[in-house]
Amino acid sequence: MSSLLSLAHKHAASHLATCATRPVGATASRDGLLAELRVPLVGHGDDPARVIDALAAAATRGTTGSTGPRYFGFVIGGSQPVALAADWLTAAWDQNAGIYAASPLASVVEEVAADWLLDLLDLPRTARAAFVTGGQMANFTCLAAARHAVLQDAGWDVEADGLNGAPRVNLVASAESHVTIDVALRYLGFGTRGITRVATDDEGRLRADELAAVLGGLSGPTIICAQAGNVNTGSFDPLADVAGLARRHGAWLHVDGAFGLWARASRRHRWLAAGAELADSWATDAHKWLNVPYDCGVAIVRRPDDLRAAMTSQAAYLIQTGGSERDAVDWTPEFSRRARGIPVYATLRALGRDGIADLVERCCALASTMAGLLAAAPGVRVLNDVVLNQVLVRFGDDDEITRAVVTGVQQEGTCWLSGTNWHGLAAMRISVSNWSTTDDDARRSVAAILRVFRSLAPPPD
C-alpha cells in the first residue's frame, strides 16, 4: 500500500507541476487511448505498480488541463491545493457518509461545512444544505422538495401516492434556463412539454413583466425556476422581483445558481444576486467556483422538513439516530456516498471569507480584462455585458469563422475554451473560474486567440 501511494503521489505531483506548461487540450485520440489501455484482462491480474504507471502515462495525453490556469471551458474550476489534499484523505479514509453511524467524522464535518455555506452565501440559517454530485442532482434534489411541498399544500402525498391522479403542477422556467432544470423535471416525472417558458431580455435575464403575465393565467400548485448566472452571459434574473411575484401567487421559487450564487460571497458582486435569499431552494456547485475536486454539488432548501420528506429513507437494518446527529441519507438522493463535504470544509476553513471573495473577484476581473482586450481588436465583438466571469465573443461577424477560431484555439494549445450558440449566433464562450489563473495567463490566452483569428481571417489591405 505504501509503495503504491508513493507512486501515485509521484505521478500526481508531476501532473500538477506540468499542467501550466502542457497543451491545455488533450492530445491523444480515442483510438490512441484505446490502443494503450485496452489490454487483455488476464486471469492472474497485472502488477499494481504497472497499472498505475500505465494510467499516468495515458493521462499525459488523454486529460485536459482543466486543473490549470488557462482552461476556460464549461465553467470548470480547478482544485485548490487544500481541497485536493483533503480529497486524498477522503479517499484514504473511504467513509460511507450515508449515516452518522457509518462515519461520525463525515457527518459532523458536513454539518459544519453546510452551516458555513449558509453563512457565506447569506442564505437563511435555518435552511438545510446537502452535498450531492453536482448541479444536476442539486437541481433534482431541490425540485423534489418543491414537488413535495406544493402537492402537500394541495392535499396530495406524492411520496406515498405518486403523480397518477395528483393535482397538476404548473412548471415555470426561464426561456434560457439551464438544461439540468429540464432533466431534473424529467427525472421527477413531470416531463418537459408542460414547462411554461418565460421570455428573456438581450442578456438572457428572465423578464419580470412576462413572468407576471404568465402567473396571472395560472392557478394551483406552481414551481418557478429562476437563474443566478446565465450559463452564457453570467447575467442574473431579477431575483427580488421574481421572489415577490412567487410569494404573491403562492408559488415555490427555486434558484439555479451553479456558479452565480457564489457572487453572494463577494461584496463587490453580491448585488447581482440580491433577492436570492427570498427563494425556497437553491442549487450550486462547489466544484465550480469554490474549486474543490469533482464531484460536489450543493442542494439547499429553506424548510428542512420539505427536503427530508422528499429524500429520507429508512430500513430496519440501519442505525439511524433520529436525534441531533446528521444522517445524510435523510437529505440526499444517494444512500451510499462519498464524504464529499470534507474538501468543502477544508477549503472554506483554509480560505476564509476574504479568500473566497478574492477568488470570485479575481476571476471576474480577469474576465473583464480578456473581454476588453478582445473587444479592442479589429473584427472581434464581445456579445454580452461582462458582469461576472463569462465572456461571449464573435469573430468576423461570421458563424463559420467563429467556430473555426474556437476549434483552432483548442488545437493550438495555449488555452482551451468552448463554443456556444447565443441568440442565433455562433460564439466563443470564455469562463474564468480557476484559482490559479493570473493576469499573464489571461493576456497570453487573448494573444493566442487573436493569432488564430488572424490566421483564418487576415485583415484587409
TINUPA-925493 format. One record per residue: residue in three letters; x, y, z of N, C-alpha, C in turn. Coordinates in steps of 0.1 Angstrom, whole numbers, plus 5000, padded with zeros to 4 digits. Layout:
REM TINUPA-925493
AlaXYZXYZXYZ...
REM end
This chain:
REM TINUPA-925493
Met500849885000500050005000500950135000Ser501950135009502750255010503450284997Ser504050184990504750204978503850254967Leu502650194966501650234956501250384958Leu501050414970500650554973501750654970Ser502950614973504150694969504250714954Leu503950604947504050614932502950704927Ala501750684932500650774928500950914931His501550944943501951084946502951134936Lys503851054933504851104923504251144910His503351054905502651084892501751214893Ala501051214904500151334906500951464907Ala502051464915502851584916503451624902Ser503851524894504351554881503251614872His502051564873500951614865500651754869Leu500651784881500351924886501452014883Ala502651974884503852064881503952104867Thr503452014858503552044843502252094837Cys501252104845499852144840499952274833Ala500652374838500652504833501552524820Thr502352414817503152424805502752334794Arg501952234797501552134787500452204778Pro500152154766499052194759497752174767Val496852274767495752264776494752164771Gly494652144758493652044753494351904754Ala493551804754494051664753494751644739Thr495851574739496551554726496351404721Ala495751324728495551184724494251164717Ser494151074708492851044702492150934709Arg490950904707490250794713490950664709Asp491250654696491950524691493250504698Gly494050614699495350604706495150564720Leu494250614727494050574741493550434743Leu492650394733492250254734493350154731Ala494250194722495350104719496250094731Glu496350204739497250204750496650134762Leu495350144764494650104776493849974775Arg493449934763492649814761493549694760Val494049654771494949534772494049414776Pro494549294773493749174778493549174793Leu492349134797492149124812492548974816Val493748964820494348824823493848774836Gly493848644837493348574849494148604862His495448624861496248644873496348794876Gly495848874868495949024870497349074866Asp497449204868498649274864499349334876Asp500649364875501349424886500749564889Pro500349584902499649714905500449834901Ala501749834903502649954900502549974885Arg502549864877502549884863501149944859Val500149904865498749964862498750114865Ile499350154876499350294880500250374870Asp501350314866502250384856501550394843Ala500750294839500050294826499050404826Leu498250414837497250524838497950664837Ala498950674844499650804845500250844831Ala500750744824501250774810500150814801Ala499050744802497950784793497350924797Ala497450954809496951084814497751204808Thr498951184805499751294800499251344786Arg498551254779498051294766496551294766Gly495851224775494451204774493651294783Thr494251364792493551464801493651604795Thr492651684798492651824795493351894807Gly493752014805494352094815493352164824Ser492252104827491252164834491552204848Thr492652154854493152194867494052314866Gly494452354854495452454852494852594850Pro495752694848495252834848494652894835Arg494852814824494352864811493252774805Tyr492452714814491352634809490052724812Phe489452754801488252844802486952784797Gly486852654797485752584792484752534802Phe483452554799482352484807482252524821Val482852634826482852684840483352574849Ile484552524845485152414853486252484861Gly486152484874487252534882488252434885Gly489452474889490452374892490252334907Ser491352274913491252234927492252314935Gln491652374945492552444955493452334961Pro494752374964495652274970495152204982Val494552284991493952235004492852135001Ala492052174990490952084987491451954981Leu492451954973492951834968493551744979Ala494351804988494851734999493751665007Ala492751745010491651685018490951575010Asp490851594997490151484989490951354989Trp492351364989493151244990492851175003Leu492751255014492451195027491151135027Thr490151195020488751145020488851005013Ala489550995002489650864995490350765004Ala491450805011492150715020491250665032Trp490450755037489550715048488450625043Asp488050655031486950565024485750555033Gln485150665037484050655046482750665038Asn481750585042480450595037479650705045Ala479450815038478850925045477350925046Gly476750815043475250805043474650825056Ile475250765067474650775080475750805090Tyr475350865101476250905112476950785117Ala476250675119476850555125478050505117Ala477950515103479050465095480250565095Ser480050685098481150785098480850905106Pro481050905119480751035127481551155121Leu482751135117483551245112482951305100Ala482551225090481951275078480651355081Ser479851295090478651365094478851505100Val479751505109480051635116480651735107Val481651695099482351785090481351845080Glu480451765075479451815065478451905072Glu478151875084477251965092477852105093Val479152105097479752235099479952305086Ala480352235075480552295062479252355057Ala478152285059476852325054476452455061Asp476752465074476452595081477252705077Trp478552675074479452785069478952835055Leu478552745047478052785034476852875035Leu475852845043474752925045475153065050Asp476153075059476553205064477353275053Leu478253205045479053275035478153325024Leu477153255020476253295009475053375014Asp475053405027473953485033472553435029Leu472353305032471053245030470453215043Pro469153185044468553165057469353055065Arg469653095078470553005086469752875090Thr468452885089467652765093467452675081Ala467952705069467852625058468752495060Arg468552395051469352275052470052265039Ala471452245040472252225028472652075028Ala472652015016473051875014474051865002Phe475051775004476051764994475751654985Val475651684972475351594961476451594950Thr476151524939477251504930477551634922Gly476551714918476851834910475551914908Gly475652004899474452094896473252014892Gln473351904884472251834880471451774892Met472151704901471551644913471151754923Ala471851864923471351974932470052024928Asn469852054915468552094910467451984912Phe467851864910466851754912466451744926Thr467351754935467051744950466151854954Cys466551974950465752094954464352084948Leu464252044936462952044929462051924934Ala462751814939461951714946461351764959Ala462051854966461551914978460352004974Ala460552084963459552164958458252084954Arg458451974947457251894944456551844956His457251804966456651764979455851874985Ala456451994986455752104993454552154986Val454652174972453452234966452252134965Leu452652004964451551904964450951874978Gln451851884988451351875001450351985004Asp450752105000449752225002448452204995Ala448552124984447252094977446551964982Gly447051914993446451794999446851664993Trp448051654987448451534980449751484985Asp449851354988451151294993451851234982Val452751304975453451254963454351134967Glu454951144978455951034982455150894984Ala453950904988453150784990452350744978Asp451750844971450850814961451350844947Gly452550894945453050924932452351044925Leu452451044912451951154904450551124897Asn450350994896449050954890447851004898Gly447051084892445951144899446251264907Ala447451314907447851424915447351554909Pro447151664916446851794910447951834901Arg447651894890448651934880449452044886Val450852034885451752134890452152224878Asn452052354880452452444870454052454871Leu454752444860456152454859456552574851Val457252664857457552794850459052814851Ala459652834839461152854839461552954828Ser462653014830463253104820463353034807Ala463253114796463453054783464953014781Glu465753064790467253034789467752954802Ser466752884808467252804820468152694815His469052654825470052554822469352424819Val469952344810469352214807469152124819Thr469952134829469752054841468352074848Ile467752194846466452214851465452114844Asp465552114830464652024823464951884826Val466151844828466451704831465951664845Ala466051754854465551734868464051714868Leu463351794860461951784859461551654852Arg462351604843462051474837462251364847Tyr463351374855463551264865462451264875Leu461851374878460851384888459451344883Gly459351304870458151254865457251364859Phe457751494858456851594853456951604837Gly458051564832458251584818458651724815Thr458951754802459351894799458251964790Arg457351894784456451954775455552054782Gly455252034794454352124802455052244808Ile456352264806457052384811456652504804Thr456252604811455952734806457252824806Arg457652864794458852934792458653084793Val459453154801459253304802460353364794Ala459953464786460853534777461953604785Thr463053624778464253684784464653814777Asp465553894783466054014776467353984768Asp467954084763469154064755470354004762Glu470354004775471453944783471053804788Gly469853764785469453624790468753634803Arg468353744808467653764821466153744819Leu465553664827464153644827463453784829Arg462353804821461653934822460553924833Ala460654014843459654004854458254034849Asp458154124839456854164834456154044827Glu457053964820456453844813456153744823Leu456953734834456553634844455253674851Ala455053794854453753844860452653804851Ala452753824838451653784829451453634829Val452453554829452353414829451653364842Leu452053414853451453374866450053414867Gly449753534861448353574861447353484855Gly447853394846446953304839447053164845Leu447653144857447853014863447053004876Ser446752884879446152854893446652724897Gly446652704910447052574915448552564919Pro449052444922450452434927451452484916Thr452352564919453252624909454752624914Ile455652584906457052594908457752684898Ile458452784903459152874894460652844895Cys461352834884462852814883463452944878Ala464253014886464953134882466453094881Gln467253194877468653174874469553274880Ala470653234887471653324892472953294884Gly473053354873474253334865473853254852Asn473553324842473253264829474453194824Val474353074819475452994815476253054804Asn475653134796476453204785476953344789Thr476053424795476453564797476853594812Gly476453504821476753524835475653624841Ser474653664834473653754839472753694849Phe472053774857471153724867469753764865Asp468853674867467453714867467153814877Pro466153904876465853994886465153924898Leu466053874907465553774917464653834927Ala464853964931463954024941462554034935Asp462454084922461154094916460553954914Val461253854910460753724908460253664921Ala460953694932460553644945459253704950Gly459153834947457953904951456753844943Leu456853814930455753754923455453614928Ala456553544931456353404936455453404949Arg455853494958455053504971453653544968Arg453453644959452153694957451253584951His451753484944451053384938451153244945Gly451753244957451953124965452753014958Ala453753054950454552964942455852934949Trp456452824947457752784951458752844942Leu459752914947460852974939462152894941His462652834930463952774931464952854923Val466152874928467252944921468352854917Asp468552834904469752764899470952854899Gly471852834908473052924909474252844909Ala474452764899475552664898476952734901Phe477152854894478352934897477953074902Gly476853124897476553264900476153284915Leu475753184922475353204936476553244944Trp477753214939479053244947479253394946Ala478553474938478653614938478353674951Arg477453604959477053654972478153644982Ala479253574979480353574988481253694986Ser480953774976481853894973481054024975Arg481654114983481054244985480854314972Arg481754304963481754374950480654324941His480354194942479354134932478054084938Arg477954094951476754034957475454104952Trp475554224948474354294943473654224932Leu474454154924473954074912472853974917Ala473153914928472253814933471353864945Ala471053994945470154044955468753984953Gly468153944964466853884963466953734963Ala468053674961468153534961467753474974Glu468053544985467753494998466253475001Leu465453524992463953514993463453394987Ala464253314981463753194974463453084984Asp462952974979462652854987463752744986Ser464552744975465552654974466652704964Trp467852654966468952704958469852584954Ala470452584942471352484938472652554934Thr473852494938475152544934476152434933Asp477252464927478352374926479552414933Ala480052334942481352364949482552334940His482352244930483552214921483652324910Lys482752414910482952524901483752634908Trp483052734915483852844919484552834933Leu484152734940484952704953486252634949Asn486252564938487452494933487752374942Val486852294945487152164951487052054940Pro487651944942487651844932486251784929Tyr486151734917484851664914484651544922Asp483451504927482251584924481751644936Cys481051764935480451824947479551934944Gly478251904943477152004942476552024956Val475752134957475152154970473652194967Ala472752124974471352154973470952214987Ile470252334986469852404998468352424998Val467652395008466252415009465852495022Arg465052595020464652685031464052605043Arg463052525040462352445051462952305051Pro463752265061464352135061463252025061Asp462152045066461151935066460751895051Asp460751995042460351965028461451885022Leu462751915025463751835019463851695025Arg463651685038463651555044462551465039Ala461351515038460251445033460451385019Ala461151465011461351424997462451324996Met463451325005464651245004464751125013Thr464251135025464651035035464250895032Ser465050795037464650655035465050585048Gln464350485052464650415064464550265062Ala465350185070465350045069465649985083Ala465149865085465249805099466749785102Tyr467549755092468949715095469849835097Leu469349955094470150075096470150125110Ile471250195114471250265127471050415124Gln469850455125469550595123469150665136Thr469750765139469650825153468250895154Gly467950965144466651045146466851165156Gly468051185161468351285170469151405164Ser470051455172470851565167471851525157Glu472251405157473251355147472751365133Arg473551405123473151425110473351295102Asp472251235097472251125088472051185074Ala473051175065472951245052471951175043Val471551055046470550985038469251055039Asp469051135050467751205051467651325042Trp468751365036468851495029469251485014Thr469751365010470251354997469651224990Pro469651224976469151114969469950984970Glu471251004974472150884975472050824988Phe472350694988472450625001473950605005Ser474550514998476050505000476650624992Arg477550694998478050814991479450854997Arg480250914989481550964993481351085002Ala482251105011482151215021482651345014Arg481951395004482351504995482351635002Gly481751645014481851765021483151795028Ile484051695029485251715036486151815029Pro486351805015487151905008486552045009Val485152055010484552175011484852245025Tyr484852165035485152215048486652265048Ala487552185043488952225042489152355035Thr488452375024488652495015488052615022Leu486852605028486252715034487152755046Arg487552665054488352695066489752755062Ala490352705051491652755048491652895041Leu490652915033490553045026489853155034Gly488853115042488153215049487253305040Arg486553395046485653485038486453565028Asp487553625033488253705024488853635012Gly489353515015489953435004488953394993Ile487753354998486753314988486253444980Ala486053554987485753674980486753714970Asp488053704973489153734964489153644952Leu488853514954488753414943487753464933Val486553494938485453534929485853664922Glu486353764929486653894923487753894913Arg488853814916489953804907489453744894Cys488653634894488153574882487353674874Cys486453744881485653844874486453954867Ala487453994874488354104869489154054857Leu489553924857490353864846489453854834Ala488153814836487153804825487053944819Ser486954044827486754184821488054224813Thr489254184819490454214811490454144798Met490154014797490053944785489054004775Ala487954044780486854104772487354234766Gly487954314774488454444769489554434759Leu490454334760491554314751490954264737Leu490054174739489454114726488554214719Ala487754294726486954394720487654504713Ala488954524717489754634711490354584698Ala490354454695490954404683489954424671Pro490454464659489554474648488954344644Gly487654344641486954224637486454134648Val486654184660486254104672485154174679Arg484054104683482954164690482654084703Val482554154714482054094727480554104727Leu479853994728478454004727477654034740Asn478254014751477554024764478154144772Asp477354184782477754274792478454194802Val479754204804480554114812480454164827Val479454104833479154134847479754044857Leu480153924852480653824862481953764855Asn481953634853483153564848482953504834Gln481853544827481553484814481753584803Val482453544792482653634781482253564768Leu481353624760480953574747481553654736Val482253594727483053664717482653604703Arg482553704693482353664679483353724671Phe483753654660484853684652484453704637Gly484753824632484453854618482953864615Asp482153864626480653864625480253754616Asp480853634618480653524609480553394617Asp479553314615479453184623480553094620Glu480853074607481952984603483253024608Ile483653144607484953194612484953174627Thr483853214634483853204649484153064653Arg483452964647483552824651485052774647Ala485552824636486952784633487952844642Val487652964648488553014658488552934670Val487352894675487252814687488052684685Thr487852614673488552494671490052514670Gly490452624663491852654662492552674675Val491852744684492452774697492552644705Gln491552564704491652434712492852354707Gln493052354694494152274688495552344691Glu495552474691496852554693497452524707Gly496652504717497152454730497452554741Thr497552684738497852784748496752784759Cys495552784754494352774764493352694757Trp492252664765491152584760489852654764Leu488952664754487652724757486652654747Ser485452684749484452614741483552714733Gly482752664724481852744717480452724721Thr479552814717478152814720477352874709Asn476052874711475152944702474353044710Trp474453174707473853274715472853354707His471653344710470553414703470753404688Gly471053284683471153254669472553284663Leu473453324671474853354666475853254672Ala476753214664477853134669478753224678Ala479253174689480153254697481153164704Met482253224708483253164717482853194731Arg482953104740482453124754483653104763Ile484053204770485153204779484653214793Ser485053114801484653104815485853104824Val486053214832487153224841486753184855Ser487253074860486853024873487952944880Asn489152964877490252884883491052974892Trp491352924904492052994914493453034910Ser494052964901495452984897495653074885Thr494553114878494753204867495253334870Thr496253384863496853514866496553614854Asp496953734856496853834845497653794833Asp498853734836499653694825498953584817Asp498353484824497553384817496453444808Ala495753534814494653604806495253664793Arg496353734795496853814783497453714773Arg498153614778498753514769497653444761Ser496553414768495353344761494753434750Val494553564754494053654744494953664732Ala496253674734497153684723497053554714Ala496853444720496753314712495453314704Ile494353364711493053364704493153464691Leu493853574693493953674682494853614671Arg495853544675496753484665495953384656Val495153304662494353204655493453284646Phe492753384651491753454643492453524631Arg493553584633494253654622494753554611Ser495153434616495553334606494353284597Leu493153294602492053254595491353364587Ala491453484592490853594585491753714586Pro492853714578493753824579493153964575Pro493554064582492954194579493054244565Pro492154314560492254364546493354464544Asp493854474532494954564529494454714531
REM end
